[in-house]
C-alpha cells in the first residue's frame, strides 16, 4: 500500500534486471511516493501521493494554521 499513488493510481512495475552476460533476474521499479496532509471535504487527511502529482499541482497540501504577518500589519494600520 505504501508504494501506490492515490491520485493517479501509479504503482509498482516489474521487469528484468539484465546483466552484462544477458542473464535476466526479476526486479521492481517503485514510484517516489510521499505521505502528505491534504484537505478533503473540509477534513485534513493523510494520503500517499507521488512526487509527479505534487509537482504538477494535482494536490493542494494542507498548511498548518498560522497567522500571516502581512494580514497582522494591515490590520494595525
C-alpha positions in Angstrom: 0.0 0.0 0.0 2.9 2.4 0.6 4.2 2.4 -2.9 0.9 3.4 -4.5 -0.3 6.9 -5.6 -3.9 7.6 -4.5 -4.3 10.4 -7.1 -3.0 8.9 -10.4 -3.0 5.2 -9.4 0.6 4.8 -10.2 2.1 1.7 -8.6 4.9 -0.8 -8.8 6.2 -2.0 -12.1 8.1 -5.3 -12.7 10.6 -6.2 -15.2 14.1 -7.8 -15.6 17.5 -6.7 -14.5 19.8 -7.6 -17.4 23.4 -8.3 -16.6 26.4 -8.0 -19.0 26.1 -11.7 -19.8 22.4 -11.1 -20.7 21.1 -13.1 -17.7 17.7 -11.8 -16.6 16.6 -11.6 -13.0 13.3 -10.1 -11.7 13.2 -6.7 -10.2 10.7 -4.0 -9.3 10.5 -0.3 -10.0 8.5 1.7 -7.4 7.3 5.3 -7.8 8.5 8.0 -5.4 5.5 8.2 -3.0 5.2 10.7 -0.2 2.7 10.8 2.6 1.2 14.3 2.6 -1.6 16.1 4.5 -4.5 17.3 2.3 -7.9 18.7 3.0 -10.7 16.6 1.5 -14.2 17.7 2.2 -13.1 20.1 4.9 -11.2 17.5 6.8 -7.4 17.1 6.8 -6.3 13.6 5.8 -3.0 11.8 5.1 -2.8 10.3 1.6 0.1 8.7 -0.4 0.9 10.9 -3.4 3.7 10.5 -6.0 6.0 13.4 -6.5 4.9 14.0 -10.0 1.3 14.8 -8.8 2.8 17.1 -6.1 4.9 19.0 -8.7 2.1 19.3 -11.2 -0.3 20.8 -8.7 -3.0 18.0 -8.7 -2.8 18.0 -4.9 -3.2 21.0 -2.7 -1.3 20.5 0.6 -2.9 21.4 3.9 -0.9 24.1 5.6 -0.8 24.4 9.4 -2.9 27.2 10.8 -0.6 30.2 11.1 -1.2 33.9 11.3 0.1 35.7 8.3 2.4 38.6 9.2 1.1 40.7 6.3 -2.5 40.4 7.5 -1.5 41.5 11.0 0.4 44.5 9.7 -2.6 45.6 7.5 -5.0 45.2 10.5 -2.9 47.5 12.7 -2.9 50.4 10.1 
